[in-house]
């Protein structure tokens, strides 16, 4: 079979077949009566073997070794090809993600495209300072794709950079609450915490709704962050979790402040005081918990709180009694 016919049937161009001939990979072994070189059935089979190996990503040099060297084993080479392919897929996926983000930002011209690329590169920098600058710049110029901000926020470990990223998200046109909500379901505890912290800084109804749902989250850290944020927003559903935090001694000062904020509404003051007092029942609250509850009652303007503090001023634990007596004195002075 002549080269043109082989090319047509095999799908390998005549130019590539000549290249194979030059490299010695496959040379036509026959001749026509007119003296033209002709491919035998064995030659054509070898061409298909070459193409099969090339489809795995082997170089022509490695293809030649695989066909000629009996000692050339495939296992190590295939493993190497797997690693190379995975790296290539990773690079292509990163490129695709970057292109999608640039497209989502709807740049007006190439100058803006280059600026977005610069911000994305800075956001992925090893330098915390560069990452922080990128976050702050994106908030000022509103050109950073929100997907990139959310991804960076959920993975950022440096507290200063994380704060800048949350600040940028809260001020972006699309705050990324839907993407952050997915972070609440992450199997990684740190990601869940970063997600709820970010949602807590977004001052809109969608974020508040997510925080309400987070009060029932199985992760106690998520529940606590949600309760603290909701307390400052005047959401009464946060009260039970905030009281739990006081009793447990987990961010109890912040929880007490949030309860105090909620208690500024007269209708809620007695309800919050009753909730705190109920946790003072003998045998259910150890001395440290009773002391924290007394401190939380300090700024709750309700007669229930005053009566409870009077009882605590006679507590069997001297530290609890002193704390309650001091708080009563300060309340009377006010």
Secondary structure, 3 states (H helix, E strand, C coil): CCHHHHHHHHCCCHHHHHHHHHHCCCCCCEECCCCCEECCHHHHHHHHHHHHHHHCCCCHHHHHHHHHCCCCCHHHHHHHHHHHHHHHHHHHHHHHHHHHHHHHCCCCCHHHHHHHHHHHHHHCCCCHHHHHHHHHHHHHHCCCCHHHHHHHHHHCCCHHHHHHHHHHHHHCCCCCHHHHHHHCCCCCHHHHHHHHHHHHCCCCHHHHHHHHHHCCCCCHHHHHHHHHHHHHCCCHHHHHHHHHHHHHCCCHHHHHHHHHHHCCCHHHHHHHHHHHHHCCCCCCCCHHHHHHHHHHHCCCCCHHHHHHHHHHCCCCCHHHHHHHHHHHHHHHHC
